[in-house]
């Protein structure tokens, strides 16, 4: 009777749709960034020690890591047929062993330890020593696996590996399995729908009544820079939130959490977008460049730590929205009123509370949200702060209307007071929609799609233009 040869599976990019080295790196950045960066700096040239060190800093939940469904199905069918299924990986041995145990695979694993990086030729030698020449089938996803495929009985190629054609040309049996990633999935990771937030850069221009191309064009370039900067930070945020996203009912489908886009690709795109954002910012003016740098640093601090702190996260969200308004003023070289900044900050505090209210309303338990400092019992406190923000915004708007600057820009004060009614109505409606979980997880994005809400905002803006005398200036009468 012919002995059934074992099926050997690579892990990173083959059995899993992710890479455990990068998983541990980003998990480490999230839990202990100083120790993680020190470990990388000290062991950059010694991958075996780097993998072991990162695995100790932030042990990851291997049961949450996304698997390649076709490879996982092959493994299951092989096991049911009585065939041994073995994991062989360049990742840390402890993680690989835990993964094999969780999926009921062979106790025999081949993996890296603190003294040896089991990759390419080293992996091939280890497998041949255990099973003999052509004594196993091997599934991999990278050109570095050529050294193993050449010594296996059958080569199972996951995704697109051009060099694997050489195996077929030499008469070796090659089986192709689905894998890889798409540009469409990468674009989803950039969250282009979030770029709509950057219309906030136009607020300073509108408030100052500077409706000319000399002001508008640089602000539009500023929106491009902020969109690139925001997308770069969204990537970092998603990579830091991998475990929390996988525990979330909808965020688990995000490209990096689901494994639809490799972490390494995300890291490369992050660098490219950051360079683009800073390059455009520097080309506009140094004041705007400074604001973009401030935004990116604040966003990184938010992703690394601040979003996990109760109330601090909402204040930081409000600050990030306010920075966009300051950025618009810097890009268009428009003077921004201190009243305006004081007015919009409580509005953004309210919207930050709405964001958390929505998440908590849609949560399935009273436990704290993964990676956040709030649970469903906090809904009442968030609602109270949202009401305080709403009242504060309306009060500051009233004080602005009777200030010297307000009277100069908006001579017809009573019409400006009238604009406070739809403004307050819009804020109250946003709070209530968040309380009942009737909107998107991001209130700014929701506001830009909400036709009824946009109508209310247009009424507010129209009344403000009327109070400023702009309608008669533009259309006469």
TORNULUM-181962 format. One record per residue (C-alpha): x, y, z; residue number from 1. Coordinates in steps of 0.02 Angstrom, whole numbers, plus 50000, padded with zeros to 5 digits. Last residue first. Layout:
xx: X yy: Y zz: Z i: NUM;
...
This chain:
xx: 48395 yy: 54720 zz: 49728 i: 477;
xx: 48551 yy: 54651 zz: 49648 i: 476;
xx: 48598 yy: 54469 zz: 49617 i: 475;
xx: 48770 yy: 54453 zz: 49693 i: 474;
xx: 48770 yy: 54603 zz: 49812 i: 473;
xx: 48586 yy: 54578 zz: 49855 i: 472;
xx: 48619 yy: 54396 zz: 49899 i: 471;
xx: 48779 yy: 54440 zz: 49992 i: 470;
xx: 48698 yy: 54560 zz: 50115 i: 469;
xx: 48784 yy: 54474 zz: 50262 i: 468;
xx: 48617 yy: 54433 zz: 50344 i: 467;
xx: 48559 yy: 54359 zz: 50179 i: 466;
xx: 48717 yy: 54254 zz: 50167 i: 465;
xx: 48686 yy: 54193 zz: 50344 i: 464;
xx: 48505 yy: 54152 zz: 50301 i: 463;
xx: 48562 yy: 54053 zz: 50150 i: 462;
xx: 48690 yy: 53959 zz: 50254 i: 461;
xx: 48559 yy: 53906 zz: 50381 i: 460;
xx: 48437 yy: 53855 zz: 50244 i: 459;
xx: 48576 yy: 53757 zz: 50159 i: 458;
xx: 48615 yy: 53670 zz: 50324 i: 457;
xx: 48433 yy: 53616 zz: 50343 i: 456;
xx: 48430 yy: 53550 zz: 50164 i: 455;
xx: 48593 yy: 53456 zz: 50196 i: 454;
xx: 48507 yy: 53374 zz: 50345 i: 453;
xx: 48362 yy: 53317 zz: 50237 i: 452;
xx: 48479 yy: 53252 zz: 50103 i: 451;
xx: 48593 yy: 53157 zz: 50223 i: 450;
xx: 48746 yy: 53109 zz: 50121 i: 449;
xx: 48865 yy: 53245 zz: 50184 i: 448;
xx: 48796 yy: 53228 zz: 50360 i: 447;
xx: 48831 yy: 53040 zz: 50361 i: 446;
xx: 49014 yy: 53070 zz: 50317 i: 445;
xx: 49025 yy: 53198 zz: 50457 i: 444;
xx: 48933 yy: 53083 zz: 50579 i: 443;
xx: 49051 yy: 52934 zz: 50556 i: 442;
xx: 48976 yy: 52768 zz: 50613 i: 441;
xx: 48831 yy: 52801 zz: 50494 i: 440;
xx: 48659 yy: 52848 zz: 50555 i: 439;
xx: 48502 yy: 52785 zz: 50640 i: 438;
xx: 48578 yy: 52718 zz: 50800 i: 437;
xx: 48436 yy: 52788 zz: 50909 i: 436;
xx: 48552 yy: 52903 zz: 51007 i: 435;
xx: 48651 yy: 52946 zz: 50850 i: 434;
xx: 48493 yy: 53000 zz: 50759 i: 433;
xx: 48444 yy: 53101 zz: 50912 i: 432;
xx: 48611 yy: 53192 zz: 50916 i: 431;
xx: 48606 yy: 53230 zz: 50730 i: 430;
xx: 48427 yy: 53297 zz: 50743 i: 429;
xx: 48474 yy: 53411 zz: 50888 i: 428;
xx: 48622 yy: 53479 zz: 50789 i: 427;
xx: 48517 yy: 53511 zz: 50633 i: 426;
xx: 48378 yy: 53594 zz: 50735 i: 425;
xx: 48505 yy: 53708 zz: 50820 i: 424;
xx: 48568 yy: 53768 zz: 50651 i: 423;
xx: 48391 yy: 53781 zz: 50583 i: 422;
xx: 48348 yy: 53901 zz: 50727 i: 421;
xx: 48514 yy: 53995 zz: 50738 i: 420;
xx: 48489 yy: 54063 zz: 50563 i: 419;
xx: 48352 yy: 54177 zz: 50633 i: 418;
xx: 48482 yy: 54259 zz: 50744 i: 417;
xx: 48582 yy: 54299 zz: 50587 i: 416;
xx: 48423 yy: 54374 zz: 50514 i: 415;
xx: 48407 yy: 54485 zz: 50669 i: 414;
xx: 48587 yy: 54544 zz: 50649 i: 413;
xx: 48570 yy: 54624 zz: 50477 i: 412;
xx: 48750 yy: 54691 zz: 50467 i: 411;
xx: 48832 yy: 54518 zz: 50453 i: 410;
xx: 49018 yy: 54542 zz: 50418 i: 409;
xx: 49038 yy: 54704 zz: 50519 i: 408;
xx: 48910 yy: 54654 zz: 50651 i: 407;
xx: 49002 yy: 54489 zz: 50679 i: 406;
xx: 49171 yy: 54574 zz: 50694 i: 405;
xx: 49104 yy: 54701 zz: 50820 i: 404;
xx: 49021 yy: 54563 zz: 50922 i: 403;
xx: 48832 yy: 54545 zz: 50930 i: 402;
xx: 48822 yy: 54397 zz: 50810 i: 401;
xx: 48975 yy: 54317 zz: 50889 i: 400;
xx: 48887 yy: 54308 zz: 51057 i: 399;
xx: 48740 yy: 54221 zz: 50972 i: 398;
xx: 48856 yy: 54095 zz: 50887 i: 397;
xx: 48939 yy: 54063 zz: 51055 i: 396;
xx: 48770 yy: 54023 zz: 51132 i: 395;
xx: 48720 yy: 53908 zz: 50987 i: 394;
xx: 48884 yy: 53812 zz: 50999 i: 393;
xx: 48876 yy: 53797 zz: 51188 i: 392;
xx: 48697 yy: 53732 zz: 51185 i: 391;
xx: 48745 yy: 53597 zz: 51058 i: 390;
xx: 48905 yy: 53550 zz: 51150 i: 389;
xx: 48810 yy: 53537 zz: 51314 i: 388;
xx: 48680 yy: 53427 zz: 51230 i: 387;
xx: 48817 yy: 53313 zz: 51163 i: 386;
xx: 48896 yy: 53306 zz: 51337 i: 385;
xx: 48729 yy: 53248 zz: 51408 i: 384;
xx: 48708 yy: 53116 zz: 51272 i: 383;
xx: 48883 yy: 53049 zz: 51304 i: 382;
xx: 48844 yy: 53034 zz: 51490 i: 381;
xx: 48683 yy: 52939 zz: 51453 i: 380;
xx: 48767 yy: 52823 zz: 51328 i: 379;
xx: 48903 yy: 52772 zz: 51452 i: 378;
xx: 48809 yy: 52614 zz: 51508 i: 377;
xx: 48831 yy: 52549 zz: 51328 i: 376;
xx: 49019 yy: 52537 zz: 51348 i: 375;
xx: 49158 yy: 52663 zz: 51319 i: 374;
xx: 49348 yy: 52668 zz: 51328 i: 373;
xx: 49384 yy: 52605 zz: 51153 i: 372;
xx: 49495 yy: 52469 zz: 51076 i: 371;
xx: 49353 yy: 52343 zz: 51073 i: 370;
xx: 49193 yy: 52430 zz: 51132 i: 369;
xx: 49168 yy: 52409 zz: 51318 i: 368;
xx: 49048 yy: 52272 zz: 51369 i: 367;
xx: 48862 yy: 52307 zz: 51374 i: 366;
xx: 48828 yy: 52192 zz: 51226 i: 365;
xx: 48775 yy: 52193 zz: 51042 i: 364;
xx: 48838 yy: 52367 zz: 50999 i: 363;
xx: 48728 yy: 52469 zz: 50879 i: 362;
xx: 48681 yy: 52595 zz: 51013 i: 361;
xx: 48862 yy: 52600 zz: 51072 i: 360;
xx: 48931 yy: 52638 zz: 50899 i: 359;
xx: 48800 yy: 52771 zz: 50865 i: 358;
xx: 48828 yy: 52854 zz: 51034 i: 357;
xx: 49016 yy: 52855 zz: 51000 i: 356;
xx: 48996 yy: 52949 zz: 50836 i: 355;
xx: 48863 yy: 53064 zz: 50911 i: 354;
xx: 48984 yy: 53109 zz: 51051 i: 353;
xx: 49113 yy: 53160 zz: 50920 i: 352;
xx: 48976 yy: 53259 zz: 50831 i: 351;
xx: 48941 yy: 53356 zz: 50990 i: 350;
xx: 49126 yy: 53389 zz: 51016 i: 349;
xx: 49131 yy: 53447 zz: 50834 i: 348;
xx: 48994 yy: 53573 zz: 50868 i: 347;
xx: 49083 yy: 53623 zz: 51028 i: 346;
xx: 49240 yy: 53663 zz: 50923 i: 345;
xx: 49146 yy: 53756 zz: 50786 i: 344;
xx: 49103 yy: 53910 zz: 50888 i: 343;
xx: 49272 yy: 53935 zz: 50974 i: 342;
xx: 49356 yy: 53921 zz: 50804 i: 341;
xx: 49235 yy: 54043 zz: 50726 i: 340;
xx: 49252 yy: 54166 zz: 50868 i: 339;
xx: 49441 yy: 54161 zz: 50845 i: 338;
xx: 49408 yy: 54221 zz: 50668 i: 337;
xx: 49511 yy: 54147 zz: 50528 i: 336;
xx: 49612 yy: 54262 zz: 50415 i: 335;
xx: 49624 yy: 54184 zz: 50243 i: 334;
xx: 49788 yy: 54131 zz: 50165 i: 333;
xx: 49697 yy: 54005 zz: 50055 i: 332;
xx: 49802 yy: 53859 zz: 50119 i: 331;
xx: 49816 yy: 53929 zz: 50296 i: 330;
xx: 49629 yy: 53964 zz: 50312 i: 329;
xx: 49588 yy: 53792 zz: 50244 i: 328;
xx: 49710 yy: 53714 zz: 50366 i: 327;
xx: 49628 yy: 53805 zz: 50512 i: 326;
xx: 49462 yy: 53727 zz: 50461 i: 325;
xx: 49542 yy: 53556 zz: 50448 i: 324;
xx: 49622 yy: 53580 zz: 50619 i: 323;
xx: 49447 yy: 53601 zz: 50690 i: 322;
xx: 49398 yy: 53427 zz: 50632 i: 321;
xx: 49555 yy: 53354 zz: 50711 i: 320;
xx: 49522 yy: 53452 zz: 50872 i: 319;
xx: 49345 yy: 53383 zz: 50884 i: 318;
xx: 49412 yy: 53206 zz: 50863 i: 317;
xx: 49542 yy: 53244 zz: 50998 i: 316;
xx: 49409 yy: 53306 zz: 51118 i: 315;
xx: 49308 yy: 53148 zz: 51084 i: 314;
xx: 49460 yy: 53036 zz: 51115 i: 313;
xx: 49504 yy: 53126 zz: 51277 i: 312;
xx: 49327 yy: 53092 zz: 51337 i: 311;
xx: 49373 yy: 52913 zz: 51385 i: 310;
xx: 49548 yy: 52862 zz: 51331 i: 309;
xx: 49568 yy: 52724 zz: 51200 i: 308;
xx: 49563 yy: 52847 zz: 51054 i: 307;
xx: 49712 yy: 52938 zz: 51131 i: 306;
xx: 49838 yy: 52797 zz: 51118 i: 305;
xx: 49912 yy: 52746 zz: 50951 i: 304;
xx: 49774 yy: 52802 zz: 50833 i: 303;
xx: 49748 yy: 52969 zz: 50920 i: 302;
xx: 49935 yy: 53000 zz: 50930 i: 301;
xx: 49946 yy: 52961 zz: 50744 i: 300;
xx: 49805 yy: 53081 zz: 50709 i: 299;
xx: 49887 yy: 53217 zz: 50812 i: 298;
xx: 50052 yy: 53192 zz: 50719 i: 297;
xx: 49964 yy: 53192 zz: 50550 i: 296;
xx: 49861 yy: 53348 zz: 50589 i: 295;
xx: 50011 yy: 53443 zz: 50658 i: 294;
xx: 50112 yy: 53399 zz: 50503 i: 293;
xx: 49968 yy: 53458 zz: 50393 i: 292;
xx: 49957 yy: 53621 zz: 50494 i: 291;
xx: 50144 yy: 53650 zz: 50476 i: 290;
xx: 50135 yy: 53624 zz: 50288 i: 289;
xx: 49992 yy: 53750 zz: 50282 i: 288;
xx: 50103 yy: 53880 zz: 50366 i: 287;
xx: 50246 yy: 53831 zz: 50252 i: 286;
xx: 50154 yy: 53873 zz: 50093 i: 285;
xx: 50076 yy: 53784 zz: 49944 i: 284;
xx: 50222 yy: 53678 zz: 49881 i: 283;
xx: 50259 yy: 53619 zz: 50058 i: 282;
xx: 50081 yy: 53554 zz: 50075 i: 281;
xx: 50088 yy: 53465 zz: 49907 i: 280;
xx: 50249 yy: 53376 zz: 49960 i: 279;
xx: 50185 yy: 53336 zz: 50135 i: 278;
xx: 50028 yy: 53252 zz: 50067 i: 277;
xx: 50121 yy: 53158 zz: 49930 i: 276;
xx: 50255 yy: 53096 zz: 50050 i: 275;
xx: 50120 yy: 53036 zz: 50171 i: 274;
xx: 50027 yy: 52950 zz: 50029 i: 273;
xx: 50182 yy: 52855 zz: 49972 i: 272;
xx: 50230 yy: 52803 zz: 50150 i: 271;
xx: 50054 yy: 52738 zz: 50186 i: 270;
xx: 50051 yy: 52648 zz: 50018 i: 269;
xx: 50207 yy: 52550 zz: 50067 i: 268;
xx: 50136 yy: 52504 zz: 50238 i: 267;
xx: 49970 yy: 52450 zz: 50161 i: 266;
xx: 50060 yy: 52338 zz: 50037 i: 265;
xx: 50156 yy: 52257 zz: 50180 i: 264;
xx: 49993 yy: 52228 zz: 50276 i: 263;
xx: 49925 yy: 52125 zz: 50131 i: 262;
xx: 49754 yy: 52177 zz: 50062 i: 261;
xx: 49602 yy: 52061 zz: 50071 i: 260;
xx: 49664 yy: 51997 zz: 50239 i: 259;
xx: 49496 yy: 52028 zz: 50324 i: 258;
xx: 49571 yy: 52150 zz: 50450 i: 257;
xx: 49674 yy: 52233 zz: 50314 i: 256;
xx: 49531 yy: 52259 zz: 50190 i: 255;
xx: 49393 yy: 52303 zz: 50317 i: 254;
xx: 49265 yy: 52164 zz: 50333 i: 253;
xx: 49293 yy: 52142 zz: 50519 i: 252;
xx: 49235 yy: 52323 zz: 50535 i: 251;
xx: 49055 yy: 52261 zz: 50521 i: 250;
xx: 49022 yy: 52152 zz: 50674 i: 249;
xx: 49181 yy: 52206 zz: 50767 i: 248;
xx: 49298 yy: 52073 zz: 50840 i: 247;
xx: 49407 yy: 52076 zz: 50685 i: 246;
xx: 49414 yy: 52265 zz: 50697 i: 245;
xx: 49481 yy: 52257 zz: 50876 i: 244;
xx: 49618 yy: 52135 zz: 50822 i: 243;
xx: 49673 yy: 52237 zz: 50672 i: 242;
xx: 49660 yy: 52407 zz: 50756 i: 241;
xx: 49840 yy: 52464 zz: 50736 i: 240;
xx: 49838 yy: 52416 zz: 50552 i: 239;
xx: 49671 yy: 52504 zz: 50528 i: 238;
xx: 49734 yy: 52664 zz: 50610 i: 237;
xx: 49893 yy: 52661 zz: 50507 i: 236;
xx: 49793 yy: 52643 zz: 50347 i: 235;
xx: 49671 yy: 52779 zz: 50401 i: 234;
xx: 49824 yy: 52888 zz: 50435 i: 233;
xx: 49883 yy: 52874 zz: 50255 i: 232;
xx: 49706 yy: 52906 zz: 50195 i: 231;
xx: 49696 yy: 53065 zz: 50298 i: 230;
xx: 49862 yy: 53131 zz: 50233 i: 229;
xx: 49811 yy: 53097 zz: 50052 i: 228;
xx: 49643 yy: 53182 zz: 50079 i: 227;
xx: 49728 yy: 53325 zz: 50170 i: 226;
xx: 49846 yy: 53356 zz: 50025 i: 225;
xx: 49705 yy: 53351 zz: 49897 i: 224;
xx: 49599 yy: 53466 zz: 50006 i: 223;
xx: 49747 yy: 53586 zz: 50013 i: 222;
xx: 49753 yy: 53585 zz: 49824 i: 221;
xx: 49570 yy: 53639 zz: 49829 i: 220;
xx: 49617 yy: 53772 zz: 49957 i: 219;
xx: 49754 yy: 53834 zz: 49839 i: 218;
xx: 49623 yy: 53853 zz: 49700 i: 217;
xx: 49486 yy: 53936 zz: 49805 i: 216;
xx: 49581 yy: 54089 zz: 49868 i: 215;
xx: 49648 yy: 54153 zz: 49702 i: 214;
xx: 49489 yy: 54088 zz: 49622 i: 213;
xx: 49379 yy: 54211 zz: 49718 i: 212;
xx: 49239 yy: 54197 zz: 49846 i: 211;
xx: 49321 yy: 54269 zz: 50001 i: 210;
xx: 49167 yy: 54295 zz: 50109 i: 209;
xx: 49272 yy: 54272 zz: 50269 i: 208;
xx: 49156 yy: 54135 zz: 50333 i: 207;
xx: 49153 yy: 54051 zz: 50162 i: 206;
xx: 49343 yy: 54050 zz: 50147 i: 205;
xx: 49362 yy: 53986 zz: 50325 i: 204;
xx: 49233 yy: 53850 zz: 50293 i: 203;
xx: 49314 yy: 53782 zz: 50134 i: 202;
xx: 49437 yy: 53670 zz: 50227 i: 201;
xx: 49284 yy: 53584 zz: 50303 i: 200;
xx: 49259 yy: 53510 zz: 50129 i: 199;
xx: 49391 yy: 53391 zz: 50194 i: 198;
xx: 49261 yy: 53280 zz: 50273 i: 197;
xx: 49212 yy: 53222 zz: 50097 i: 196;
xx: 49378 yy: 53130 zz: 50093 i: 195;
xx: 49297 yy: 52998 zz: 50203 i: 194;
xx: 49214 yy: 52917 zz: 50051 i: 193;
xx: 49390 yy: 52886 zz: 49985 i: 192;
xx: 49418 yy: 52760 zz: 50125 i: 191;
xx: 49600 yy: 52719 zz: 50079 i: 190;
xx: 49565 yy: 52537 zz: 50125 i: 189;
xx: 49429 yy: 52531 zz: 49992 i: 188;
xx: 49558 yy: 52584 zz: 49863 i: 187;
xx: 49664 yy: 52435 zz: 49916 i: 186;
xx: 49517 yy: 52316 zz: 49891 i: 185;
xx: 49491 yy: 52386 zz: 49715 i: 184;
xx: 49676 yy: 52368 zz: 49679 i: 183;
xx: 49658 yy: 52181 zz: 49707 i: 182;
xx: 49743 yy: 52053 zz: 49819 i: 181;
xx: 49827 yy: 51883 zz: 49803 i: 180;
xx: 49757 yy: 51708 zz: 49819 i: 179;
xx: 49663 yy: 51571 zz: 49727 i: 178;
xx: 49749 yy: 51403 zz: 49705 i: 177;
xx: 49856 yy: 51339 zz: 49561 i: 176;
xx: 49914 yy: 51158 zz: 49555 i: 175;
xx: 50084 yy: 51122 zz: 49478 i: 174;
xx: 50145 yy: 50946 zz: 49433 i: 173;
xx: 50329 yy: 50952 zz: 49389 i: 172;
xx: 50374 yy: 50931 zz: 49206 i: 171;
xx: 50517 yy: 51054 zz: 49195 i: 170;
xx: 50407 yy: 51184 zz: 49109 i: 169;
xx: 50281 yy: 51163 zz: 49251 i: 168;
xx: 50414 yy: 51209 zz: 49377 i: 167;
xx: 50474 yy: 51359 zz: 49275 i: 166;
xx: 50296 yy: 51424 zz: 49275 i: 165;
xx: 50314 yy: 51448 zz: 49463 i: 164;
xx: 50425 yy: 51598 zz: 49425 i: 163;
xx: 50270 yy: 51703 zz: 49386 i: 162;
xx: 50194 yy: 51682 zz: 49561 i: 161;
xx: 50013 yy: 51743 zz: 49556 i: 160;
xx: 49903 yy: 51675 zz: 49695 i: 159;
xx: 49934 yy: 51515 zz: 49793 i: 158;
xx: 50044 yy: 51388 zz: 49705 i: 157;
xx: 50030 yy: 51205 zz: 49754 i: 156;
xx: 50185 yy: 51113 zz: 49697 i: 155;
xx: 50178 yy: 50923 zz: 49696 i: 154;
xx: 50316 yy: 50800 zz: 49741 i: 153;
xx: 50420 yy: 50929 zz: 49834 i: 152;
xx: 50605 yy: 50968 zz: 49809 i: 151;
xx: 50584 yy: 51105 zz: 49678 i: 150;
xx: 50433 yy: 51173 zz: 49773 i: 149;
xx: 50543 yy: 51207 zz: 49925 i: 148;
xx: 50677 yy: 51312 zz: 49839 i: 147;
xx: 50541 yy: 51396 zz: 49735 i: 146;
xx: 50460 yy: 51456 zz: 49897 i: 145;
xx: 50560 yy: 51619 zz: 49886 i: 144;
xx: 50454 yy: 51660 zz: 49733 i: 143;
xx: 50305 yy: 51676 zz: 49848 i: 142;
xx: 50136 yy: 51595 zz: 49881 i: 141;
xx: 50167 yy: 51422 zz: 49951 i: 140;
xx: 50088 yy: 51249 zz: 49957 i: 139;
xx: 50199 yy: 51095 zz: 49970 i: 138;
xx: 50172 yy: 50911 zz: 49936 i: 137;
xx: 50286 yy: 50789 zz: 50028 i: 136;
xx: 50415 yy: 50652 zz: 50006 i: 135;
xx: 50490 yy: 50719 zz: 49847 i: 134;
xx: 50662 yy: 50706 zz: 49933 i: 133;
xx: 50638 yy: 50640 zz: 50109 i: 132;
xx: 50505 yy: 50674 zz: 50240 i: 131;
xx: 50594 yy: 50749 zz: 50391 i: 130;
xx: 50765 yy: 50793 zz: 50317 i: 129;
xx: 50679 yy: 50848 zz: 50156 i: 128;
xx: 50566 yy: 50965 zz: 50257 i: 127;
xx: 50711 yy: 51043 zz: 50353 i: 126;
xx: 50817 yy: 51065 zz: 50196 i: 125;
xx: 50674 yy: 51150 zz: 50104 i: 124;
xx: 50642 yy: 51268 zz: 50250 i: 123;
xx: 50825 yy: 51321 zz: 50253 i: 122;
xx: 50822 yy: 51344 zz: 50062 i: 121;
xx: 50677 yy: 51466 zz: 50070 i: 120;
xx: 50637 yy: 51520 zz: 50248 i: 119;
xx: 50661 yy: 51451 zz: 50422 i: 118;
xx: 50748 yy: 51596 zz: 50507 i: 117;
xx: 50859 yy: 51512 zz: 50638 i: 116;
xx: 50922 yy: 51555 zz: 50813 i: 115;
xx: 50774 yy: 51640 zz: 50898 i: 114;
xx: 50652 yy: 51517 zz: 50820 i: 113;
xx: 50580 yy: 51499 zz: 50647 i: 112;
xx: 50452 yy: 51367 zz: 50599 i: 111;
xx: 50420 yy: 51186 zz: 50552 i: 110;
xx: 50271 yy: 51109 zz: 50639 i: 109;
xx: 50233 yy: 50931 zz: 50697 i: 108;
xx: 50077 yy: 50938 zz: 50804 i: 107;
xx: 49981 yy: 50909 zz: 50642 i: 106;
xx: 49828 yy: 51016 zz: 50608 i: 105;
xx: 49674 yy: 51037 zz: 50718 i: 104;
xx: 49642 yy: 51217 zz: 50670 i: 103;
xx: 49680 yy: 51290 zz: 50841 i: 102;
xx: 49828 yy: 51175 zz: 50867 i: 101;
xx: 49910 yy: 51224 zz: 50703 i: 100;
xx: 49889 yy: 51408 zz: 50744 i: 99;
xx: 49966 yy: 51385 zz: 50917 i: 98;
xx: 50115 yy: 51296 zz: 50843 i: 97;
xx: 50138 yy: 51432 zz: 50712 i: 96;
xx: 50132 yy: 51568 zz: 50845 i: 95;
xx: 50258 yy: 51481 zz: 50956 i: 94;
xx: 50373 yy: 51440 zz: 50810 i: 93;
xx: 50392 yy: 51620 zz: 50752 i: 92;
xx: 50356 yy: 51647 zz: 50568 i: 91;
xx: 50464 yy: 51572 zz: 50430 i: 90;
xx: 50330 yy: 51442 zz: 50406 i: 89;
xx: 50295 yy: 51257 zz: 50385 i: 88;
xx: 50123 yy: 51198 zz: 50439 i: 87;
xx: 50085 yy: 51012 zz: 50421 i: 86;
xx: 49930 yy: 50922 zz: 50360 i: 85;
xx: 49936 yy: 50732 zz: 50385 i: 84;
xx: 49814 yy: 50641 zz: 50272 i: 83;
xx: 49670 yy: 50541 zz: 50342 i: 82;
xx: 49544 yy: 50588 zz: 50208 i: 81;
xx: 49459 yy: 50704 zz: 50333 i: 80;
xx: 49627 yy: 50790 zz: 50359 i: 79;
xx: 49649 yy: 50817 zz: 50172 i: 78;
xx: 49473 yy: 50886 zz: 50155 i: 77;
xx: 49505 yy: 51009 zz: 50296 i: 76;
xx: 49673 yy: 51065 zz: 50227 i: 75;
xx: 49599 yy: 51092 zz: 50054 i: 74;
xx: 49458 yy: 51193 zz: 50130 i: 73;
xx: 49584 yy: 51300 zz: 50225 i: 72;
xx: 49681 yy: 51326 zz: 50063 i: 71;
xx: 49525 yy: 51382 zz: 49971 i: 70;
xx: 49464 yy: 51491 zz: 50116 i: 69;
xx: 49631 yy: 51581 zz: 50141 i: 68;
xx: 49628 yy: 51613 zz: 50327 i: 67;
xx: 49603 yy: 51779 zz: 50418 i: 66;
xx: 49688 yy: 51790 zz: 50589 i: 65;
xx: 49564 yy: 51786 zz: 50733 i: 64;
xx: 49618 yy: 51617 zz: 50804 i: 63;
xx: 49798 yy: 51677 zz: 50801 i: 62;
xx: 49761 yy: 51803 zz: 50938 i: 61;
xx: 49922 yy: 51902 zz: 50945 i: 60;
xx: 50054 yy: 51901 zz: 51081 i: 59;
xx: 50122 yy: 52079 zz: 51093 i: 58;
xx: 50298 yy: 52100 zz: 51158 i: 57;
xx: 50346 yy: 51916 zz: 51154 i: 56;
xx: 50301 yy: 51888 zz: 50971 i: 55;
xx: 50398 yy: 52045 zz: 50927 i: 54;
xx: 50557 yy: 51976 zz: 51006 i: 53;
xx: 50544 yy: 51805 zz: 50923 i: 52;
xx: 50514 yy: 51882 zz: 50752 i: 51;
xx: 50659 yy: 52004 zz: 50773 i: 50;
xx: 50776 yy: 51868 zz: 50834 i: 49;
xx: 50745 yy: 51763 zz: 50677 i: 48;
xx: 50749 yy: 51918 zz: 50568 i: 47;
xx: 50925 yy: 51966 zz: 50617 i: 46;
xx: 50968 yy: 52122 zz: 50516 i: 45;
xx: 50830 yy: 52227 zz: 50594 i: 44;
xx: 50865 yy: 52156 zz: 50766 i: 43;
xx: 50913 yy: 52308 zz: 50872 i: 42;
xx: 50808 yy: 52437 zz: 50778 i: 41;
xx: 50656 yy: 52322 zz: 50769 i: 40;
xx: 50666 yy: 52280 zz: 50954 i: 39;
xx: 50683 yy: 52464 zz: 50999 i: 38;
xx: 50533 yy: 52507 zz: 50890 i: 37;
xx: 50429 yy: 52375 zz: 50978 i: 36;
xx: 50486 yy: 52421 zz: 51153 i: 35;
xx: 50441 yy: 52605 zz: 51123 i: 34;
xx: 50275 yy: 52566 zz: 51037 i: 33;
xx: 50207 yy: 52457 zz: 51179 i: 32;
xx: 50026 yy: 52404 zz: 51150 i: 31;
xx: 49982 yy: 52475 zz: 50980 i: 30;
xx: 50156 yy: 52468 zz: 50907 i: 29;
xx: 50169 yy: 52288 zz: 50968 i: 28;
xx: 50008 yy: 52238 zz: 50880 i: 27;
xx: 50077 yy: 52322 zz: 50725 i: 26;
xx: 50240 yy: 52223 zz: 50732 i: 25;
xx: 50153 yy: 52061 zz: 50784 i: 24;
xx: 50040 yy: 52066 zz: 50631 i: 23;
xx: 50186 yy: 52115 zz: 50520 i: 22;
xx: 50280 yy: 51958 zz: 50570 i: 21;
xx: 50119 yy: 51856 zz: 50564 i: 20;
xx: 50087 yy: 51892 zz: 50380 i: 19;
xx: 49909 yy: 51894 zz: 50315 i: 18;
xx: 49787 yy: 51793 zz: 50210 i: 17;
xx: 49833 yy: 51639 zz: 50311 i: 16;
xx: 49858 yy: 51463 zz: 50243 i: 15;
xx: 49957 yy: 51540 zz: 50100 i: 14;
xx: 50004 yy: 51723 zz: 50124 i: 13;
xx: 50098 yy: 51686 zz: 50284 i: 12;
xx: 50075 yy: 51503 zz: 50332 i: 11;
xx: 50162 yy: 51385 zz: 50211 i: 10;
xx: 50069 yy: 51222 zz: 50201 i: 9;
xx: 50141 yy: 51046 zz: 50196 i: 8;
xx: 50027 yy: 50906 zz: 50139 i: 7;
xx: 50096 yy: 50741 zz: 50199 i: 6;
xx: 50128 yy: 50596 zz: 50080 i: 5;
xx: 50007 yy: 50450 zz: 50084 i: 4;
xx: 50104 yy: 50285 zz: 50093 i: 3;
xx: 50069 yy: 50169 zz: 49948 i: 2;
xx: 50000 yy: 50000 zz: 50000 i: 1;
